[in-house]
Amino acid sequence: DTAVSQTPKYLVTQMGNDKSIKCEQNLGHDTMYWYKQDSKKFLKIMFSYNNKELIINETVPNRFSPKSPDKAHLNLHINSLELGDSAVYFCASSQEGGRPGAFFGQGTRLTVV
Amino acid sequence: GENVEQHPSTLSVQEGDSAVIKCTYSDSASNYFPWYKQELGKGPQLIIDIRSNVGEKKDQRIAVTLNKTAKHFSLHITETQPEDSAVYFCAAHKASGGSYIPTFGRGTSLIVHP
């Protein structure tokens, strides 16, 4: 059983489109994250959700919006995609009351053409 | 905000040698320091972590040390093996309200030659 799963693994789309990436965790964790990893492997946190409340929101464009239908899911919606959005996006989860280190999904490679 | 510096960016060693990766952080409020290993095409995997009230932690061939005064922490891998080849990330977390805000280093590409 995959602990943190995200779909799709690869996403190729045209500029201007709207797309979503889904994430689910079966670890019972109370916090989920979205990270962006650029071509130089730099990992930057984008969002964090704890008990359905947004608690971290880095300076990302408002074209990006996280949606959490329940504690086990945190989806990422991206509107009006731009070339610079091309990157690998990782979902992660952690248990903040215990060990805050995150469990990561396998990543979604987004390519905007 | 927090700033985490990680060195070196690339580290090449022979199998059996030791490898050391160092990180420094800027915010003295940071109190949790995990290390991640990322293999090609995969997500980062938590391999070891340390809290600010502990100076050293070991798990088989890997160990982490923390110097709170100097604000630096290091990852030590002994008896390196080719399967240790990967990108390693350090991170520093500080508590904000009820949660931790993570900041990552830029990563170290470790290459272990057979």
Contacts between the chains, C-beta under 8 A, distances in Angstrom:
chain1	res1	chain2	res2	distance
A	4	B	43	7.7
A	31	B	99	6.2
A	40	B	106	7.6
A	41	B	38	7.7
A	41	B	87	5.9
A	41	B	106	7.4
A	41	B	107	4.9
A	42	B	104	7.6
A	42	B	106	5.6
A	42	B	107	7.3
A	43	B	44	7.1
A	43	B	89	6.3
A	43	B	104	4.4
A	43	B	107	7.6
A	44	B	104	7.3
A	45	B	101	7.7
A	45	B	102	6.0
A	45	B	103	7.9
A	45	B	104	7.9
A	48	B	99	6.7
A	48	B	101	7.9
A	50	B	98	7.0
A	50	B	99	5.4
A	55	B	96	7.4
A	55	B	97	6.7
A	55	B	98	8.0
A	55	B	99	5.2
A	56	B	96	7.6
A	56	B	99	7.4
A	56	B	101	5.9
A	90	B	43	5.4
A	90	B	44	7.4
A	92	B	43	7.6
A	94	B	100	7.9
A	96	B	98	6.6
A	96	B	99	5.0
A	96	B	100	6.2
A	99	B	49	6.9
A	100	B	32	5.4
A	100	B	34	7.6
A	100	B	93	5.5
A	100	B	100	4.3
A	100	B	102	7.7
A	101	B	32	7.7
A	101	B	34	4.0
A	101	B	46	4.3
A	101	B	49	4.9
A	102	B	34	7.7
A	102	B	44	7.9
A	102	B	46	6.8
A	102	B	102	7.3
A	103	B	46	6.9
A	104	B	36	7.8
A	104	B	43	3.4
A	104	B	44	4.9
A	104	B	45	7.0
A	105	B	43	5.4
A	106	B	42	6.1
A	106	B	43	5.2
A	107	B	41	8.0
A	107	B	42	7.4
A	107	B	43	5.3
